[in-house]
Amino acid sequence: MTLNLALGPVVSLFAGILILIVPRLLNYIVAIYLILIGVIGIFGWGAVHTRAATAVHPHPPITAPAYATAPVTLSA
């Protein structure tokens, strides 16, 4: 099992919830949000990739399909 979690939307969700709970802190929440998104963008921490420890091969190996060629007959 592979879990791809982007950091930007998580920060946005957290900031939105804080604004709903404590609307008086809107200026601070927006400022912190913008700083975090800027740091994420600069350093490229956009997504965190995790993999289950029990999965030895999470995806089967990719193999080329075996195509059977049919004999071509020409009729006159």
PDB file of N, H, CA, C and O in Angstrom:
ATOM      1  N   MET A   1       0.846  -1.173   0.000  1.00  0.00           N
ATOM      2  CA  MET A   1       0.000   0.000   0.000  1.00  0.00           C
ATOM      3  C   MET A   1       0.888   1.232   0.000  1.00  0.00           C
ATOM      4  O   MET A   1       1.812   1.342   0.806  1.00  0.00           O
ATOM      5  N   THR A   2       0.609   2.143  -0.894  1.00  0.00           N
ATOM      6  H   THR A   2      -0.142   2.054  -1.548  1.00  0.00           H
ATOM      7  CA  THR A   2       1.370   3.384  -0.976  1.00  0.00           C
ATOM      8  C   THR A   2       0.460   4.539  -0.611  1.00  0.00           C
ATOM      9  O   THR A   2      -0.671   4.632  -1.089  1.00  0.00           O
ATOM     10  N   LEU A   3       0.957   5.407   0.230  1.00  0.00           N
ATOM     11  H   LEU A   3       1.876   5.331   0.619  1.00  0.00           H
ATOM     12  CA  LEU A   3       0.195   6.574   0.665  1.00  0.00           C
ATOM     13  C   LEU A   3       0.958   7.820   0.244  1.00  0.00           C
ATOM     14  O   LEU A   3       2.090   8.039   0.674  1.00  0.00           O
ATOM     15  N   ASN A   4       0.337   8.628  -0.591  1.00  0.00           N
ATOM     16  H   ASN A   4      -0.583   8.451  -0.940  1.00  0.00           H
ATOM     17  CA  ASN A   4       0.935   9.889  -1.014  1.00  0.00           C
ATOM     18  C   ASN A   4       0.180  11.018  -0.336  1.00  0.00           C
ATOM     19  O   ASN A   4      -1.015  11.204  -0.567  1.00  0.00           O
ATOM     20  N   LEU A   5       0.871  11.758   0.489  1.00  0.00           N
ATOM     21  H   LEU A   5       1.841  11.606   0.677  1.00  0.00           H
ATOM     22  CA  LEU A   5       0.246  12.815   1.266  1.00  0.00           C
ATOM     23  C   LEU A   5       0.948  14.126   0.947  1.00  0.00           C
ATOM     24  O   LEU A   5       2.121  14.306   1.274  1.00  0.00           O
ATOM     25  N   ALA A   6       0.231  15.034   0.311  1.00  0.00           N
ATOM     26  H   ALA A   6      -0.722  14.888   0.045  1.00  0.00           H
ATOM     27  CA  ALA A   6       0.812  16.337  -0.004  1.00  0.00           C
ATOM     28  C   ALA A   6       0.701  17.227   1.223  1.00  0.00           C
ATOM     29  O   ALA A   6      -0.319  17.226   1.913  1.00  0.00           O
ATOM     30  N   LEU A   7       1.743  17.979   1.488  1.00  0.00           N
ATOM     31  H   LEU A   7       2.572  17.980   0.928  1.00  0.00           H
ATOM     32  CA  LEU A   7       1.807  18.792   2.697  1.00  0.00           C
ATOM     33  C   LEU A   7       0.999  20.076   2.583  1.00  0.00           C
ATOM     34  O   LEU A   7       0.438  20.537   3.577  1.00  0.00           O
ATOM     35  N   GLY A   8       0.929  20.663   1.394  1.00  0.00           N
ATOM     36  H   GLY A   8       1.386  20.289   0.586  1.00  0.00           H
ATOM     37  CA  GLY A   8       0.202  21.915   1.192  1.00  0.00           C
ATOM     38  C   GLY A   8      -1.271  21.833   1.568  1.00  0.00           C
ATOM     39  O   GLY A   8      -1.745  22.672   2.334  1.00  0.00           O
ATOM     40  N   PRO A   9      -2.018  20.846   1.054  1.00  0.00           N
ATOM     41  CA  PRO A   9      -3.429  20.741   1.429  1.00  0.00           C
ATOM     42  C   PRO A   9      -3.658  20.465   2.913  1.00  0.00           C
ATOM     43  O   PRO A   9      -4.663  20.902   3.474  1.00  0.00           O
ATOM     44  N   VAL A  10      -2.749  19.753   3.547  1.00  0.00           N
ATOM     45  H   VAL A  10      -1.932  19.398   3.091  1.00  0.00           H
ATOM     46  CA  VAL A  10      -2.883  19.491   4.981  1.00  0.00           C
ATOM     47  C   VAL A  10      -2.749  20.790   5.771  1.00  0.00           C
ATOM     48  O   VAL A  10      -3.506  21.035   6.710  1.00  0.00           O
ATOM     49  N   VAL A  11      -1.779  21.621   5.385  1.00  0.00           N
ATOM     50  H   VAL A  11      -1.164  21.423   4.622  1.00  0.00           H
ATOM     51  CA  VAL A  11      -1.592  22.917   6.041  1.00  0.00           C
ATOM     52  C   VAL A  11      -2.816  23.797   5.809  1.00  0.00           C
ATOM     53  O   VAL A  11      -3.265  24.485   6.726  1.00  0.00           O
ATOM     54  N   SER A  12      -3.361  23.783   4.589  1.00  0.00           N
ATOM     55  H   SER A  12      -2.996  23.225   3.844  1.00  0.00           H
ATOM     56  CA  SER A  12      -4.554  24.574   4.279  1.00  0.00           C
ATOM     57  C   SER A  12      -5.750  24.135   5.115  1.00  0.00           C
ATOM     58  O   SER A  12      -6.485  24.970   5.641  1.00  0.00           O
ATOM     59  N   LEU A  13      -5.940  22.838   5.235  1.00  0.00           N
ATOM     60  H   LEU A  13      -5.343  22.159   4.808  1.00  0.00           H
ATOM     61  CA  LEU A  13      -7.045  22.316   6.036  1.00  0.00           C
ATOM     62  C   LEU A  13      -6.905  22.722   7.493  1.00  0.00           C
ATOM     63  O   LEU A  13      -7.875  23.145   8.122  1.00  0.00           O
ATOM     64  N   PHE A  14      -5.707  22.595   8.025  1.00  0.00           N
ATOM     65  H   PHE A  14      -4.918  22.252   7.514  1.00  0.00           H
ATOM     66  CA  PHE A  14      -5.454  22.976   9.418  1.00  0.00           C
ATOM     67  C   PHE A  14      -5.696  24.469   9.633  1.00  0.00           C
ATOM     68  O   PHE A  14      -6.287  24.861  10.639  1.00  0.00           O
ATOM     69  N   ALA A  15      -5.244  25.305   8.696  1.00  0.00           N
ATOM     70  H   ALA A  15      -4.763  24.987   7.878  1.00  0.00           H
ATOM     71  CA  ALA A  15      -5.446  26.749   8.815  1.00  0.00           C
ATOM     72  C   ALA A  15      -6.928  27.090   8.735  1.00  0.00           C
ATOM     73  O   ALA A  15      -7.407  27.943   9.483  1.00  0.00           O
ATOM     74  N   GLY A  16      -7.658  26.435   7.840  1.00  0.00           N
ATOM     75  H   GLY A  16      -7.269  25.742   7.233  1.00  0.00           H
ATOM     76  CA  GLY A  16      -9.089  26.684   7.721  1.00  0.00           C
ATOM     77  C   GLY A  16      -9.850  26.317   8.982  1.00  0.00           C
ATOM     78  O   GLY A  16     -10.749  27.045   9.405  1.00  0.00           O
ATOM     79  N   ILE A  17      -9.498  25.201   9.577  1.00  0.00           N
ATOM     80  H   ILE A  17      -8.768  24.609   9.234  1.00  0.00           H
ATOM     81  CA  ILE A  17     -10.153  24.786  10.829  1.00  0.00           C
ATOM     82  C   ILE A  17      -9.845  25.776  11.940  1.00  0.00           C
ATOM     83  O   ILE A  17     -10.732  26.130  12.717  1.00  0.00           O
ATOM     84  N   LEU A  18      -8.605  26.226  12.027  1.00  0.00           N
ATOM     85  H   LEU A  18      -7.884  25.939  11.396  1.00  0.00           H
ATOM     86  CA  LEU A  18      -8.249  27.219  13.055  1.00  0.00           C
ATOM     87  C   LEU A  18      -8.999  28.531  12.859  1.00  0.00           C
ATOM     88  O   LEU A  18      -9.413  29.164  13.830  1.00  0.00           O
ATOM     89  N   ILE A  19      -9.173  28.940  11.605  1.00  0.00           N
ATOM     90  H   ILE A  19      -8.837  28.425  10.816  1.00  0.00           H
ATOM     91  CA  ILE A  19      -9.909  30.179  11.353  1.00  0.00           C
ATOM     92  C   ILE A  19     -11.365  30.029  11.778  1.00  0.00           C
ATOM     93  O   ILE A  19     -11.947  30.968  12.322  1.00  0.00           O
ATOM     94  N   LEU A  20     -11.958  28.869  11.541  1.00  0.00           N
ATOM     95  H   LEU A  20     -11.486  28.106  11.099  1.00  0.00           H
ATOM     96  CA  LEU A  20     -13.337  28.646  11.971  1.00  0.00           C
ATOM     97  C   LEU A  20     -13.459  28.631  13.495  1.00  0.00           C
ATOM     98  O   LEU A  20     -14.438  29.134  14.047  1.00  0.00           O
ATOM     99  N   ILE A  21     -12.471  28.057  14.168  1.00  0.00           N
ATOM    100  H   ILE A  21     -11.676  27.648  13.719  1.00  0.00           H
ATOM    101  CA  ILE A  21     -12.542  27.950  15.632  1.00  0.00           C
ATOM    102  C   ILE A  21     -12.228  29.290  16.292  1.00  0.00           C
ATOM    103  O   ILE A  21     -12.939  29.715  17.202  1.00  0.00           O
ATOM    104  N   VAL A  22     -11.170  29.955  15.839  1.00  0.00           N
ATOM    105  H   VAL A  22     -10.592  29.611  15.099  1.00  0.00           H
ATOM    106  CA  VAL A  22     -10.718  31.203  16.467  1.00  0.00           C
ATOM    107  C   VAL A  22     -10.620  32.293  15.398  1.00  0.00           C
ATOM    108  O   VAL A  22      -9.522  32.570  14.914  1.00  0.00           O
ATOM    109  N   PRO A  23     -11.732  32.915  15.019  1.00  0.00           N
ATOM    110  CA  PRO A  23     -11.676  33.906  13.942  1.00  0.00           C
ATOM    111  C   PRO A  23     -10.865  35.156  14.286  1.00  0.00           C
ATOM    112  O   PRO A  23     -10.438  35.867  13.375  1.00  0.00           O
ATOM    113  N   ARG A  24     -10.642  35.442  15.549  1.00  0.00           N
ATOM    114  H   ARG A  24     -10.989  34.865  16.289  1.00  0.00           H
ATOM    115  CA  ARG A  24      -9.859  36.634  15.930  1.00  0.00           C
ATOM    116  C   ARG A  24      -8.390  36.497  15.544  1.00  0.00           C
ATOM    117  O   ARG A  24      -7.687  37.500  15.421  1.00  0.00           O
ATOM    118  N   LEU A  25      -7.928  35.290  15.357  1.00  0.00           N
ATOM    119  H   LEU A  25      -8.499  34.475  15.457  1.00  0.00           H
ATOM    120  CA  LEU A  25      -6.526  35.055  15.007  1.00  0.00           C
ATOM    121  C   LEU A  25      -6.309  34.964  13.502  1.00  0.00           C
ATOM    122  O   LEU A  25      -5.291  34.436  13.056  1.00  0.00           O
ATOM    123  N   LEU A  26      -7.252  35.472  12.715  1.00  0.00           N
ATOM    124  H   LEU A  26      -8.080  35.900  13.077  1.00  0.00           H
ATOM    125  CA  LEU A  26      -7.188  35.338  11.267  1.00  0.00           C
ATOM    126  C   LEU A  26      -5.875  35.869  10.691  1.00  0.00           C
ATOM    127  O   LEU A  26      -5.258  35.206   9.857  1.00  0.00           O
ATOM    128  N   ASN A  27      -5.444  37.044  11.120  1.00  0.00           N
ATOM    129  H   ASN A  27      -5.945  37.583  11.797  1.00  0.00           H
ATOM    130  CA  ASN A  27      -4.206  37.625  10.582  1.00  0.00           C
ATOM    131  C   ASN A  27      -2.996  36.734  10.852  1.00  0.00           C
ATOM    132  O   ASN A  27      -2.166  36.527   9.966  1.00  0.00           O
ATOM    133  N   TYR A  28      -2.894  36.208  12.072  1.00  0.00           N
ATOM    134  H   TYR A  28      -3.568  36.376  12.791  1.00  0.00           H
ATOM    135  CA  TYR A  28      -1.757  35.350  12.422  1.00  0.00           C
ATOM    136  C   TYR A  28      -1.811  34.026  11.669  1.00  0.00           C
ATOM    137  O   TYR A  28      -0.789  33.529  11.197  1.00  0.00           O
ATOM    138  N   ILE A  29      -3.006  33.463  11.562  1.00  0.00           N
ATOM    139  H   ILE A  29      -3.836  33.867  11.945  1.00  0.00           H
ATOM    140  CA  ILE A  29      -3.146  32.173  10.878  1.00  0.00           C
ATOM    141  C   ILE A  29      -2.784  32.315   9.399  1.00  0.00           C
ATOM    142  O   ILE A  29      -2.085  31.469   8.843  1.00  0.00           O
ATOM    143  N   VAL A  30      -3.263  33.388   8.767  1.00  0.00           N
ATOM    144  H   VAL A  30      -3.832  34.075   9.219  1.00  0.00           H
ATOM    145  CA  VAL A  30      -2.949  33.601   7.353  1.00  0.00           C
ATOM    146  C   VAL A  30      -1.451  33.849   7.173  1.00  0.00           C
ATOM    147  O   VAL A  30      -0.852  33.344   6.223  1.00  0.00           O
ATOM    148  N   ALA A  31      -0.853  34.606   8.057  1.00  0.00           N
ATOM    149  H   ALA A  31      -1.339  35.016   8.829  1.00  0.00           H
ATOM    150  CA  ALA A  31       0.584  34.869   7.950  1.00  0.00           C
ATOM    151  C   ALA A  31       1.396  33.581   8.112  1.00  0.00           C
ATOM    152  O   ALA A  31       2.320  33.327   7.339  1.00  0.00           O
ATOM    153  N   ILE A  32       1.058  32.782   9.102  1.00  0.00           N
ATOM    154  H   ILE A  32       0.307  32.988   9.731  1.00  0.00           H
ATOM    155  CA  ILE A  32       1.773  31.513   9.314  1.00  0.00           C
ATOM    156  C   ILE A  32       1.557  30.584   8.133  1.00  0.00           C
ATOM    157  O   ILE A  32       2.486  29.904   7.698  1.00  0.00           O
ATOM    158  N   TYR A  33       0.324  30.549   7.607  1.00  0.00           N
ATOM    159  H   TYR A  33      -0.430  31.101   7.961  1.00  0.00           H
ATOM    160  CA  TYR A  33       0.030  29.711   6.447  1.00  0.00           C
ATOM    161  C   TYR A  33       0.893  30.110   5.256  1.00  0.00           C
ATOM    162  O   TYR A  33       1.494  29.257   4.604  1.00  0.00           O
ATOM    163  N   LEU A  34       0.952  31.412   4.974  1.00  0.00           N
ATOM    164  H   LEU A  34       0.464  32.105   5.504  1.00  0.00           H
ATOM    165  CA  LEU A  34       1.747  31.865   3.835  1.00  0.00           C
ATOM    166  C   LEU A  34       3.232  31.561   4.011  1.00  0.00           C
ATOM    167  O   LEU A  34       3.911  31.200   3.050  1.00  0.00           O
ATOM    168  N   ILE A  35       3.731  31.703   5.220  1.00  0.00           N
ATOM    169  H   ILE A  35       3.180  31.997   6.001  1.00  0.00           H
ATOM    170  CA  ILE A  35       5.137  31.384   5.485  1.00  0.00           C
ATOM    171  C   ILE A  35       5.385  29.893   5.276  1.00  0.00           C
ATOM    172  O   ILE A  35       6.373  29.515   4.646  1.00  0.00           O
ATOM    173  N   LEU A  36       4.498  29.038   5.799  1.00  0.00           N
ATOM    174  H   LEU A  36       3.696  29.345   6.310  1.00  0.00           H
ATOM    175  CA  LEU A  36       4.680  27.590   5.648  1.00  0.00           C
ATOM    176  C   LEU A  36       4.601  27.158   4.190  1.00  0.00           C
ATOM    177  O   LEU A  36       5.413  26.348   3.742  1.00  0.00           O
ATOM    178  N   ILE A  37       3.636  27.687   3.447  1.00  0.00           N
ATOM    179  H   ILE A  37       2.977  28.346   3.811  1.00  0.00           H
ATOM    180  CA  ILE A  37       3.527  27.328   2.032  1.00  0.00           C
ATOM    181  C   ILE A  37       4.757  27.816   1.264  1.00  0.00           C
ATOM    182  O   ILE A  37       5.228  27.127   0.359  1.00  0.00           O
ATOM    183  N   GLY A  38       5.278  28.982   1.606  1.00  0.00           N
ATOM    184  H   GLY A  38       4.895  29.542   2.341  1.00  0.00           H
ATOM    185  CA  GLY A  38       6.494  29.476   0.967  1.00  0.00           C
ATOM    186  C   GLY A  38       7.689  28.582   1.249  1.00  0.00           C
ATOM    187  O   GLY A  38       8.459  28.272   0.340  1.00  0.00           O
ATOM    188  N   VAL A  39       7.853  28.164   2.496  1.00  0.00           N
ATOM    189  H   VAL A  39       7.228  28.416   3.235  1.00  0.00           H
ATOM    190  CA  VAL A  39       8.967  27.280   2.865  1.00  0.00           C
ATOM    191  C   VAL A  39       8.820  25.929   2.176  1.00  0.00           C
ATOM    192  O   VAL A  39       9.802  25.361   1.697  1.00  0.00           O
ATOM    193  N   ILE A  40       7.586  25.411   2.126  1.00  0.00           N
ATOM    194  H   ILE A  40       6.788  25.872   2.514  1.00  0.00           H
ATOM    195  CA  ILE A  40       7.345  24.138   1.439  1.00  0.00           C
ATOM    196  C   ILE A  40       7.710  24.262  -0.038  1.00  0.00           C
ATOM    197  O   ILE A  40       8.325  23.360  -0.607  1.00  0.00           O
ATOM    198  N   GLY A  41       7.334  25.371  -0.651  1.00  0.00           N
ATOM    199  H   GLY A  41       6.835  26.104  -0.189  1.00  0.00           H
ATOM    200  CA  GLY A  41       7.649  25.570  -2.059  1.00  0.00           C
ATOM    201  C   GLY A  41       9.133  25.732  -2.328  1.00  0.00           C
ATOM    202  O   GLY A  41       9.642  25.229  -3.330  1.00  0.00           O
ATOM    203  N   ILE A  42       9.830  26.427  -1.446  1.00  0.00           N
ATOM    204  H   ILE A  42       9.417  26.835  -0.633  1.00  0.00           H
ATOM    205  CA  ILE A  42      11.260  26.657  -1.645  1.00  0.00           C
ATOM    206  C   ILE A  42      12.059  25.370  -1.479  1.00  0.00           C
ATOM    207  O   ILE A  42      12.927  25.063  -2.296  1.00  0.00           O
ATOM    208  N   PHE A  43      11.768  24.625  -0.428  1.00  0.00           N
ATOM    209  H   PHE A  43      11.064  24.874   0.236  1.00  0.00           H
ATOM    210  CA  PHE A  43      12.561  23.431  -0.134  1.00  0.00           C
ATOM    211  C   PHE A  43      12.001  22.154  -0.743  1.00  0.00           C
ATOM    212  O   PHE A  43      12.621  21.096  -0.633  1.00  0.00           O
ATOM    213  N   GLY A  44      10.834  22.234  -1.386  1.00  0.00           N
ATOM    214  H   GLY A  44      10.330  23.093  -1.476  1.00  0.00           H
ATOM    215  CA  GLY A  44      10.298  21.075  -2.097  1.00  0.00           C
ATOM    216  C   GLY A  44       9.767  19.975  -1.207  1.00  0.00           C
ATOM    217  O   GLY A  44       9.886  18.797  -1.543  1.00  0.00           O
ATOM    218  N   TRP A  45       9.186  20.334  -0.081  1.00  0.00           N
ATOM    219  H   TRP A  45       9.090  21.291   0.193  1.00  0.00           H
ATOM    220  CA  TRP A  45       8.599  19.325   0.794  1.00  0.00           C
ATOM    221  C   TRP A  45       7.129  19.140   0.470  1.00  0.00           C
ATOM    222  O   TRP A  45       6.302  19.033   1.375  1.00  0.00           O
ATOM    223  N   GLY A  46       6.795  19.102  -0.813  1.00  0.00           N
ATOM    224  H   GLY A  46       7.467  19.189  -1.548  1.00  0.00           H
ATOM    225  CA  GLY A  46       5.400  19.090  -1.244  1.00  0.00           C
ATOM    226  C   GLY A  46       4.654  17.819  -0.925  1.00  0.00           C
ATOM    227  O   GLY A  46       3.447  17.864  -0.685  1.00  0.00           O
ATOM    228  N   ALA A  47       5.324  16.693  -0.914  1.00  0.00           N
ATOM    229  H   ALA A  47       6.304  16.656  -1.110  1.00  0.00           H
ATOM    230  CA  ALA A  47       4.626  15.426  -0.687  1.00  0.00           C
ATOM    231  C   ALA A  47       5.500  14.503   0.141  1.00  0.00           C
ATOM    232  O   ALA A  47       6.722  14.477  -0.006  1.00  0.00           O
ATOM    233  N   VAL A  48       4.867  13.766   0.992  1.00  0.00           N
ATOM    234  H   VAL A  48       3.875  13.787   1.111  1.00  0.00           H
ATOM    235  CA  VAL A  48       5.534  12.768   1.814  1.00  0.00           C
ATOM    236  C   VAL A  48       5.075  11.413   1.304  1.00  0.00           C
ATOM    237  O   VAL A  48       3.874  11.151   1.239  1.00  0.00           O
ATOM    238  N   HIS A  49       6.010  10.554   0.944  1.00  0.00           N
ATOM    239  H   HIS A  49       6.986  10.767   0.997  1.00  0.00           H
ATOM    240  CA  HIS A  49       5.671   9.242   0.413  1.00  0.00           C
ATOM    241  C   HIS A  49       6.011   8.185   1.456  1.00  0.00           C
ATOM    242  O   HIS A  49       7.145   8.098   1.928  1.00  0.00           O
ATOM    243  N   THR A  50       5.018   7.391   1.802  1.00  0.00           N
ATOM    244  H   THR A  50       4.097   7.461   1.419  1.00  0.00           H
ATOM    245  CA  THR A  50       5.256   6.308   2.738  1.00  0.00           C
ATOM    246  C   THR A  50       4.822   5.008   2.094  1.00  0.00           C
ATOM    247  O   THR A  50       3.981   4.995   1.195  1.00  0.00           O
ATOM    248  N   ARG A  51       5.392   3.933   2.553  1.00  0.00           N
ATOM    249  H   ARG A  51       6.075   3.943   3.283  1.00  0.00           H
ATOM    250  CA  ARG A  51       5.075   2.615   2.032  1.00  0.00           C
ATOM    251  C   ARG A  51       4.882   1.666   3.196  1.00  0.00           C
ATOM    252  O   ARG A  51       5.586   1.758   4.202  1.00  0.00           O
ATOM    253  N   ALA A  52       3.935   0.758   3.065  1.00  0.00           N
ATOM    254  H   ALA A  52       3.364   0.683   2.248  1.00  0.00           H
ATOM    255  CA  ALA A  52       3.678  -0.207   4.129  1.00  0.00           C
ATOM    256  C   ALA A  52       4.899  -1.111   4.289  1.00  0.00           C
ATOM    257  O   ALA A  52       5.512  -1.520   3.303  1.00  0.00           O
ATOM    258  N   ALA A  53       5.242  -1.416   5.524  1.00  0.00           N
ATOM    259  H   ALA A  53       4.745  -1.084   6.326  1.00  0.00           H
ATOM    260  CA  ALA A  53       6.435  -2.215   5.803  1.00  0.00           C
ATOM    261  C   ALA A  53       6.249  -3.668   5.397  1.00  0.00           C
ATOM    262  O   ALA A  53       7.231  -4.359   5.125  1.00  0.00           O
ATOM    263  N   THR A  54       5.007  -4.146   5.351  1.00  0.00           N
ATOM    264  H   THR A  54       4.210  -3.585   5.572  1.00  0.00           H
ATOM    265  CA  THR A  54       4.771  -5.556   5.035  1.00  0.00           C
ATOM    266  C   THR A  54       4.786  -5.826   3.545  1.00  0.00           C
ATOM    267  O   THR A  54       4.877  -6.984   3.136  1.00  0.00           O
ATOM    268  N   ALA A  55       4.700  -4.811   2.737  1.00  0.00           N
ATOM    269  H   ALA A  55       4.626  -3.871   3.070  1.00  0.00           H
ATOM    270  CA  ALA A  55       4.642  -5.015   1.286  1.00  0.00           C
ATOM    271  C   ALA A  55       6.047  -5.217   0.738  1.00  0.00           C
ATOM    272  O   ALA A  55       6.852  -4.286   0.700  1.00  0.00           O
ATOM    273  N   VAL A  56       6.329  -6.444   0.313  1.00  0.00           N
ATOM    274  H   VAL A  56       5.674  -7.199   0.343  1.00  0.00           H
ATOM    275  CA  VAL A  56       7.632  -6.729  -0.270  1.00  0.00           C
ATOM    276  C   VAL A  56       7.670  -6.170  -1.688  1.00  0.00           C
ATOM    277  O   VAL A  56       8.592  -5.438  -2.045  1.00  0.00           O
ATOM    278  N   HIS A  57       6.680  -6.510  -2.485  1.00  0.00           N
ATOM    279  H   HIS A  57       5.931  -7.105  -2.195  1.00  0.00           H
ATOM    280  CA  HIS A  57       6.537  -5.991  -3.843  1.00  0.00           C
ATOM    281  C   HIS A  57       5.120  -5.456  -3.969  1.00  0.00           C
ATOM    282  O   HIS A  57       4.194  -6.218  -4.249  1.00  0.00           O
ATOM    283  N   PRO A  58       4.939  -4.154  -3.765  1.00  0.00           N
ATOM    284  CA  PRO A  58       3.583  -3.625  -3.791  1.00  0.00           C
ATOM    285  C   PRO A  58       2.931  -3.687  -5.169  1.00  0.00           C
ATOM    286  O   PRO A  58       1.703  -3.708  -5.264  1.00  0.00           O
ATOM    287  N   HIS A  59       3.716  -3.717  -6.223  1.00  0.00           N
ATOM    288  H   HIS A  59       4.713  -3.699  -6.145  1.00  0.00           H
ATOM    289  CA  HIS A  59       3.180  -3.796  -7.569  1.00  0.00           C
ATOM    290  C   HIS A  59       3.840  -4.969  -8.284  1.00  0.00           C
ATOM    291  O   HIS A  59       5.038  -5.196  -8.120  1.00  0.00           O
ATOM    292  N   PRO A  60       3.078  -5.708  -9.068  1.00  0.00           N
ATOM    293  CA  PRO A  60       3.708  -6.805  -9.815  1.00  0.00           C
ATOM    294  C   PRO A  60       4.660  -6.242 -10.858  1.00  0.00           C
ATOM    295  O   PRO A  60       4.476  -5.114 -11.316  1.00  0.00           O
ATOM    296  N   PRO A  61       5.667  -7.003 -11.237  1.00  0.00           N
ATOM    297  CA  PRO A  61       6.612  -6.502 -12.242  1.00  0.00           C
ATOM    298  C   PRO A  61       5.903  -6.285 -13.571  1.00  0.00           C
ATOM    299  O   PRO A  61       5.001  -7.036 -13.942  1.00  0.00           O
ATOM    300  N   ILE A  62       6.323  -5.261 -14.269  1.00  0.00           N
ATOM    301  H   ILE A  62       7.056  -4.652 -13.968  1.00  0.00           H
ATOM    302  CA  ILE A  62       5.719  -4.934 -15.556  1.00  0.00           C
ATOM    303  C   ILE A  62       6.430  -5.737 -16.628  1.00  0.00           C
ATOM    304  O   ILE A  62       7.652  -5.684 -16.761  1.00  0.00           O
ATOM    305  N   THR A  63       5.646  -6.479 -17.386  1.00  0.00           N
ATOM    306  H   THR A  63       4.653  -6.523 -17.278  1.00  0.00           H
ATOM    307  CA  THR A  63       6.212  -7.276 -18.474  1.00  0.00           C
ATOM    308  C   THR A  63       5.510  -6.895 -19.765  1.00  0.00           C
ATOM    309  O   THR A  63       4.361  -6.454 -19.757  1.00  0.00           O
ATOM    310  N   ALA A  64       6.201  -7.068 -20.849  1.00  0.00           N
ATOM    311  H   ALA A  64       7.134  -7.426 -20.855  1.00  0.00           H
ATOM    312  CA  ALA A  64       5.619  -6.775 -22.150  1.00  0.00           C
ATOM    313  C   ALA A  64       4.616  -7.868 -22.495  1.00  0.00           C
ATOM    314  O   ALA A  64       4.877  -9.045 -22.246  1.00  0.00           O
ATOM    315  N   PRO A  65       3.473  -7.495 -23.066  1.00  0.00           N
ATOM    316  CA  PRO A  65       2.495  -8.522 -23.428  1.00  0.00           C
ATOM    317  C   PRO A  65       3.009  -9.379 -24.577  1.00  0.00           C
ATOM    318  O   PRO A  65       3.714  -8.904 -25.467  1.00  0.00           O
ATOM    319  N   ALA A  66       2.639 -10.648 -24.532  1.00  0.00           N
ATOM    320  H   ALA A  66       2.066 -11.034 -23.808  1.00  0.00           H
ATOM    321  CA  ALA A  66       3.061 -11.578 -25.591  1.00  0.00           C
ATOM    322  C   ALA A  66       1.994 -11.541 -26.678  1.00  0.00           C
ATOM    323  O   ALA A  66       0.857 -11.959 -26.461  1.00  0.00           O
ATOM    324  N   TYR A  67       2.370 -11.043 -27.834  1.00  0.00           N
ATOM    325  H   TYR A  67       3.294 -10.703 -28.010  1.00  0.00           H
ATOM    326  CA  TYR A  67       1.448 -10.973 -28.956  1.00  0.00           C
ATOM    327  C   TYR A  67       1.675 -12.171 -29.868  1.00  0.00           C
ATOM    328  O   TYR A  67       2.806 -12.463 -30.255  1.00  0.00           O
ATOM    329  N   ALA A  68       0.606 -12.851 -30.201  1.00  0.00           N
ATOM    330  H   ALA A  68      -0.313 -12.613 -29.887  1.00  0.00           H
ATOM    331  CA  ALA A  68       0.684 -13.957 -31.125  1.00  0.00           C
ATOM    332  C   ALA A  68       0.378 -13.435 -32.526  1.00  0.00           C
ATOM    333  O   ALA A  68      -0.673 -12.838 -32.756  1.00  0.00           O
ATOM    334  N   THR A  69       1.279 -13.657 -33.438  1.00  0.00           N
ATOM    335  H   THR A  69       2.133 -14.142 -33.251  1.00  0.00           H
ATOM    336  CA  THR A  69       1.048 -13.171 -34.786  1.00  0.00           C
ATOM    337  C   THR A  69       0.300 -14.235 -35.575  1.00  0.00           C
ATOM    338  O   THR A  69       0.684 -15.405 -35.600  1.00  0.00           O
ATOM    339  N   ALA A  70      -0.756 -13.807 -36.207  1.00  0.00           N
ATOM    340  H   ALA A  70      -1.067 -12.857 -36.187  1.00  0.00           H
ATOM    341  CA  ALA A  70      -1.551 -14.724 -37.023  1.00  0.00           C
ATOM    342  C   ALA A  70      -0.927 -14.806 -38.426  1.00  0.00           C
ATOM    343  O   ALA A  70      -0.416 -13.812 -38.941  1.00  0.00           O
ATOM    344  N   PRO A  71      -0.974 -15.962 -39.018  1.00  0.00           N
ATOM    345  CA  PRO A  71      -0.421 -16.082 -40.370  1.00  0.00           C
ATOM    346  C   PRO A  71      -1.254 -15.252 -41.346  1.00  0.00           C
ATOM    347  O   PRO A  71      -2.482 -15.233 -41.269  1.00  0.00           O
ATOM    348  N   VAL A  72      -0.589 -14.586 -42.238  1.00  0.00           N
ATOM    349  H   VAL A  72       0.409 -14.602 -42.301  1.00  0.00           H
ATOM    350  CA  VAL A  72      -1.270 -13.753 -43.235  1.00  0.00           C
ATOM    351  C   VAL A  72      -1.415 -14.566 -44.517  1.00  0.00           C
ATOM    352  O   VAL A  72      -0.439 -15.074 -45.068  1.00  0.00           O
ATOM    353  N   THR A  73      -2.656 -14.676 -44.975  1.00  0.00           N
ATOM    354  H   THR A  73      -3.450 -14.263 -44.528  1.00  0.00           H
ATOM    355  CA  THR A  73      -2.899 -15.394 -46.240  1.00  0.00           C
ATOM    356  C   THR A  73      -3.481 -14.417 -47.238  1.00  0.00           C
ATOM    357  O   THR A  73      -4.372 -13.635 -46.908  1.00  0.00           O
ATOM    358  N   LEU A  74      -2.994 -14.462 -48.421  1.00  0.00           N
ATOM    359  H   LEU A  74      -2.270 -15.098 -48.689  1.00  0.00           H
ATOM    360  CA  LEU A  74      -3.494 -13.619 -49.495  1.00  0.00           C
ATOM    361  C   LEU A  74      -4.281 -14.477 -50.474  1.00  0.00           C
ATOM    362  O   LEU A  74      -3.794 -15.507 -50.940  1.00  0.00           O
ATOM    363  N   SER A  75      -5.471 -14.060 -50.775  1.00  0.00           N
ATOM    364  H   SER A  75      -5.867 -13.223 -50.397  1.00  0.00           H
ATOM    365  CA  SER A  75      -6.285 -14.810 -51.749  1.00  0.00           C
ATOM    366  C   SER A  75      -6.282 -14.054 -53.063  1.00  0.00           C
ATOM    367  O   SER A  75      -6.350 -12.825 -53.094  1.00  0.00           O
ATOM    368  N   ALA A  76      -6.202 -14.808 -54.144  1.00  0.00           N
ATOM    369  H   ALA A  76      -6.146 -15.806 -54.119  1.00  0.00           H
ATOM    370  CA  ALA A  76      -6.126 -14.165 -55.457  1.00  0.00           C
ATOM    371  C   ALA A  76      -7.455 -14.081 -56.128  1.00  0.00           C
ATOM    372  O   ALA A  76      -7.553 -13.565 -57.242  1.00  0.00           O
TER     373      ALA A  76
END
